[in-house]
Amino acid sequence: MLFALSRLARSLSTPLPPSPLLSRSFVSTPVRNMKVVPVPVRDDNYAYLLIDDATNKAAAVDPYDVPKVKAAAEKEGVQIIAALTTHHHFDHSGGNKAFAEAFPDAPIYGGSDKIPALTNPVKDKDEFNVANIHVRCLATPCHTQDSICYYATDKSGAGAPHPGTVFTGDTLFVAGCGRFFEGTGAEMHAALTYLGTLPAETVVHDGHEYTKGNLAFAKHVDPENPALARLEKLIKDGVIPAQRTTIGDEKEWNPFMRLDSSPIQKATGGGDPASVMDALRTLKNNFRG
């Protein structure tokens, strides 16, 4: 797991001036009106609290372990008013029934009726608010056909501006992507390309802690990529879960977002993006490094 900041990352309490991607990587969630609190659950999953500090209200993202999520909310002094479900797999939606019992007035958002206790079905480009936080839904079918990523931005207009964050579930991981359980390489390419249209500074909050394994595979298929040395150093330094990467970072070091690069074309045998994506995922599935 990632446990400490690199020296150029932003401080949790005092935001630093932005620095170029080549010298900046993992970022913290500064003290602003919108902040994110990771809640580790199961062996390697993340739930999250998406908090509007101005109102002390929050949404729970994939609240698999409701007691842990409630404890985190109590520690932060916030009221949970909604749940955002990224997809129907049990390790993400399995806490929804308990959540509905604990928070009967809180809507539960998700992409299909396969999601337990769903109250508010959403589709691509749907929008809603969690207190002062604006949430836009991004449909990213592949890992599951009901995969929804949630892009959140602070609309309060007060305090330091937040760069925005996206909860990617099992679609985009740090230096990786999810398996194609219900989709194809073409769909995953479309999903990651879609996420790549978000502002580069958008903070990525993914659904699992897979970074070390993903880095090992990335070094296997893209060994000369200088961004991977930067990521490796950050892992060795340790980064706490509240500090994640950005969309800009992922476009630099994530092999699944670098399909047209020469190393990835060589590793996969080349071809169109869908074919390269399928070949790259097969290599990752069989990788034992």
C-alpha positions as CSV (number, residue, x, y, z in Angstrom):
1,M,0.0,0.0,0.0
2,L,1.2,3.6,-0.6
3,F,2.1,5.3,2.6
4,A,4.0,8.7,2.3
5,L,4.3,11.7,0.0
6,S,7.1,12.5,-2.3
7,R,8.8,15.7,-1.3
8,L,7.2,17.6,-4.2
9,A,3.7,16.4,-3.6
10,R,1.2,18.8,-2.1
11,S,0.8,19.0,1.7
12,L,-2.5,18.0,3.3
13,S,-2.6,21.3,5.1
14,T,-0.8,23.8,2.9
15,P,-1.3,23.6,-0.9
16,L,1.9,24.2,-2.9
17,P,2.1,26.0,-6.3
18,P,1.5,23.5,-9.1
19,S,4.6,22.0,-10.6
20,P,5.1,20.2,-13.9
21,L,4.1,16.6,-14.3
22,L,7.7,15.5,-14.7
23,S,8.5,16.8,-11.3
24,R,5.2,16.1,-9.6
25,S,3.2,13.0,-9.2
26,F,1.1,11.7,-6.4
27,V,-1.0,14.5,-5.0
28,S,-2.7,15.0,-1.7
29,T,-6.2,16.2,-1.1
30,P,-5.6,19.7,0.2
31,V,-7.7,21.4,2.8
32,R,-10.5,22.8,0.6
33,N,-14.3,22.7,0.6
34,M,-14.2,19.4,-1.2
35,K,-12.0,16.5,0.0
36,V,-11.7,12.8,-0.3
37,V,-11.1,10.3,2.6
38,P,-10.1,6.8,1.5
39,V,-11.5,3.9,3.6
40,P,-9.6,0.7,3.0
41,V,-11.9,-2.4,3.0
42,R,-11.5,-6.1,2.4
43,D,-7.9,-7.0,1.4
44,D,-7.2,-4.4,-1.2
45,N,-10.4,-2.5,-2.0
46,Y,-11.0,1.2,-1.4
47,A,-14.3,2.8,-0.3
48,Y,-14.2,6.6,-0.1
49,L,-15.9,9.5,1.5
50,L,-16.5,12.4,-0.8
51,I,-16.9,15.3,1.6
52,D,-18.2,18.9,1.3
53,D,-16.5,20.6,4.2
54,A,-18.8,23.7,3.9
55,T,-21.8,21.6,5.0
56,N,-20.2,18.6,6.6
57,K,-22.1,16.3,4.3
58,A,-20.6,13.4,2.3
59,A,-21.2,10.7,-0.2
60,A,-19.9,7.2,0.3
61,V,-18.3,5.6,-2.7
62,D,-18.6,1.8,-2.9
63,P,-19.3,1.5,0.9
64,Y,-18.7,-2.3,1.0
65,D,-18.0,-2.2,4.8
66,V,-20.6,0.0,6.2
67,P,-19.3,0.0,9.8
68,K,-15.9,1.1,8.6
69,V,-17.4,3.8,6.4
70,K,-19.6,5.0,9.3
71,A,-16.6,5.1,11.6
72,A,-14.7,7.2,9.1
73,A,-17.6,9.6,8.7
74,E,-17.9,10.0,12.5
75,K,-14.2,10.7,12.8
76,E,-14.5,13.4,10.1
77,G,-17.7,14.8,11.7
78,V,-19.7,14.4,8.5
79,Q,-23.2,13.2,7.7
80,I,-23.5,10.7,4.9
81,I,-26.3,11.7,2.5
82,A,-25.7,9.4,-0.6
83,A,-23.9,6.4,-2.0
84,L,-22.1,6.2,-5.3
85,T,-21.7,2.6,-6.7
86,T,-19.1,2.2,-9.5
87,H,-20.4,-1.3,-10.6
88,H,-22.3,-4.3,-9.5
89,H,-19.5,-6.6,-8.4
90,F,-19.9,-7.8,-4.8
91,D,-16.7,-6.3,-3.5
92,H,-18.0,-2.8,-4.5
93,S,-21.8,-3.1,-4.2
94,G,-22.0,-5.8,-1.5
95,G,-22.5,-3.3,1.3
96,N,-25.4,-1.5,-0.3
97,K,-28.2,-3.3,1.5
98,A,-26.6,-2.6,4.9
99,F,-26.0,1.0,3.7
100,A,-29.7,1.4,2.9
101,E,-30.7,0.1,6.3
102,A,-28.2,2.5,8.0
103,F,-29.0,5.5,5.9
104,P,-32.6,5.0,4.7
105,D,-33.0,8.5,3.3
106,A,-29.7,8.5,1.3
107,P,-30.1,7.8,-2.4
108,I,-27.9,5.0,-3.9
109,Y,-26.6,5.8,-7.4
110,G,-25.5,3.2,-9.9
111,G,-25.4,2.1,-13.5
112,S,-27.9,-0.9,-13.5
113,D,-30.5,-2.8,-11.6
114,K,-27.9,-5.4,-10.9
115,I,-26.7,-3.1,-8.1
116,P,-28.3,-4.0,-4.7
117,A,-30.7,-1.4,-3.1
118,L,-30.4,0.9,-6.1
119,T,-32.6,4.0,-5.8
120,N,-31.2,6.3,-8.5
121,P,-30.1,4.6,-11.8
122,V,-27.7,6.8,-13.8
123,K,-26.3,6.8,-17.3
124,D,-23.5,8.6,-19.2
125,K,-23.5,12.3,-18.7
126,D,-26.1,12.3,-15.9
127,E,-25.4,14.9,-13.3
128,F,-26.4,15.5,-9.7
129,N,-25.1,17.3,-6.6
130,V,-23.9,16.1,-3.2
131,A,-24.3,19.3,-1.2
132,N,-22.0,21.8,-3.0
133,I,-20.2,19.0,-4.9
134,H,-21.2,18.5,-8.5
135,V,-21.0,14.9,-9.8
136,R,-21.0,13.9,-13.5
137,C,-21.4,10.3,-14.5
138,L,-19.1,8.8,-17.1
139,A,-20.2,5.4,-18.5
140,T,-17.2,3.2,-19.0
141,P,-18.5,-0.3,-19.9
142,C,-16.0,-3.1,-20.2
143,H,-15.0,-4.5,-16.7
144,T,-18.8,-4.6,-16.3
145,Q,-21.4,-3.2,-18.6
146,D,-22.7,-1.0,-15.8
147,S,-19.4,0.5,-14.9
148,I,-19.8,4.2,-14.0
149,C,-17.0,6.6,-13.1
150,Y,-18.0,9.6,-11.0
151,Y,-16.3,12.9,-11.8
152,A,-16.6,15.3,-8.9
153,T,-15.9,19.0,-8.7
154,D,-16.4,21.7,-6.1
155,K,-19.1,24.2,-7.1
156,S,-19.2,26.2,-3.9
157,G,-17.0,29.0,-5.3
158,A,-15.3,29.4,-1.9
159,G,-11.8,28.6,-0.7
160,A,-9.0,27.2,-2.8
161,P,-10.2,25.5,-6.0
162,H,-10.1,21.7,-6.0
163,P,-8.7,20.2,-9.2
164,G,-11.5,17.7,-9.3
165,T,-11.5,14.0,-8.7
166,V,-12.7,10.9,-10.5
167,F,-13.7,7.6,-8.8
168,T,-12.8,5.0,-11.4
169,G,-13.8,1.7,-9.6
170,D,-12.3,-1.2,-11.6
171,T,-11.9,0.7,-14.9
172,L,-8.7,2.7,-14.3
173,F,-6.1,1.7,-11.7
174,V,-2.8,3.4,-10.9
175,A,-0.7,2.1,-13.9
176,G,-3.3,-0.4,-14.9
177,C,-6.9,-1.2,-15.8
178,G,-9.5,-3.8,-14.9
179,R,-10.1,-7.1,-16.5
180,F,-12.5,-7.3,-19.4
181,F,-15.1,-9.5,-17.7
182,E,-18.1,-8.1,-19.7
183,G,-16.4,-6.3,-22.5
184,T,-13.8,-6.1,-25.2
185,G,-10.5,-4.3,-25.8
186,A,-12.3,-1.8,-28.0
187,E,-14.6,-0.9,-25.0
188,M,-11.7,-0.5,-22.6
189,H,-9.8,1.6,-25.1
190,A,-12.9,3.8,-25.4
191,A,-13.3,4.0,-21.6
192,L,-9.7,5.0,-20.9
193,T,-9.8,7.5,-23.8
194,Y,-12.9,9.0,-22.3
195,L,-11.3,9.3,-18.9
196,G,-8.3,10.8,-20.6
197,T,-10.4,13.8,-21.7
198,L,-10.7,14.9,-18.1
199,P,-8.4,17.8,-17.1
200,A,-4.9,16.5,-16.5
201,E,-4.9,17.6,-12.9
202,T,-8.0,15.5,-12.0
203,V,-7.1,13.2,-9.1
204,V,-7.7,9.5,-9.7
205,H,-9.3,7.5,-6.9
206,D,-9.4,3.8,-8.0
207,G,-11.1,0.8,-6.5
208,H,-8.1,-1.4,-5.5
209,E,-4.6,-1.2,-4.3
210,Y,-2.8,-2.9,-7.2
211,T,0.0,-0.4,-7.8
212,K,3.1,-2.5,-7.2
213,G,1.9,-5.3,-9.5
214,N,0.9,-2.9,-12.1
215,L,4.2,-1.1,-12.0
216,A,6.1,-4.4,-12.4
217,F,4.0,-5.2,-15.5
218,A,4.5,-1.7,-16.9
219,K,8.3,-2.0,-16.5
220,H,8.1,-5.3,-18.4
221,V,6.3,-3.9,-21.4
222,D,7.6,-0.3,-21.3
223,P,11.0,-0.5,-19.6
224,E,12.5,2.7,-20.9
225,N,9.6,4.9,-19.8
226,P,11.2,7.5,-17.4
227,A,7.8,8.1,-15.7
228,L,8.0,4.5,-14.3
229,A,11.2,5.3,-12.4
230,R,9.4,8.2,-10.9
231,L,6.4,6.0,-9.9
232,E,8.8,3.4,-8.5
233,K,10.6,6.0,-6.4
234,L,7.3,7.2,-5.0
235,I,6.2,3.7,-4.1
236,K,9.5,3.1,-2.3
237,D,9.1,6.4,-0.5
238,G,5.5,5.4,0.3
239,V,2.4,7.3,-0.3
240,I,-0.6,7.3,2.0
241,P,-4.0,6.3,0.5
242,A,-5.2,9.9,0.5
243,Q,-2.6,10.7,-2.1
244,R,-3.4,9.3,-5.5
245,T,-2.2,10.0,-9.1
246,T,-3.8,12.3,-11.7
247,I,-5.2,11.7,-15.1
248,G,-2.0,13.4,-16.4
249,D,0.2,11.0,-14.5
250,E,-1.7,8.0,-15.8
251,K,-1.3,9.1,-19.4
252,E,2.5,9.2,-18.8
253,W,3.0,5.8,-17.1
254,N,-0.1,3.6,-17.6
255,P,0.6,1.2,-20.5
256,F,-3.1,0.8,-21.1
257,M,-3.2,4.5,-21.9
258,R,-0.1,4.4,-24.1
259,L,-1.3,2.0,-26.8
260,D,0.2,4.0,-29.7
261,S,3.7,4.2,-28.1
262,S,6.5,2.2,-29.8
263,P,7.2,0.0,-26.7
264,I,3.6,-1.1,-26.3
265,Q,3.2,-1.6,-30.0
266,K,6.3,-3.8,-30.0
267,A,5.3,-5.8,-26.9
268,T,1.8,-6.6,-28.3
269,G,2.7,-7.1,-32.0
270,G,1.1,-3.8,-32.9
271,G,-2.1,-3.1,-34.8
272,D,-5.2,-1.0,-34.2
273,P,-6.0,0.2,-30.6
274,A,-8.6,-2.5,-29.9
275,S,-6.3,-5.3,-30.9
276,V,-3.4,-3.8,-29.0
277,M,-5.6,-3.5,-25.9
278,D,-6.7,-7.1,-26.1
279,A,-3.2,-8.3,-26.5
280,L,-1.9,-6.1,-23.7
281,R,-4.6,-7.3,-21.3
282,T,-3.7,-10.9,-22.2
283,L,-0.1,-10.3,-21.4
284,K,-1.1,-8.7,-18.1
285,N,-3.4,-11.7,-17.2
286,N,-0.5,-14.1,-17.8
287,F,2.2,-11.9,-16.2
288,R,3.9,-13.5,-13.2
289,G,6.8,-11.1,-12.7
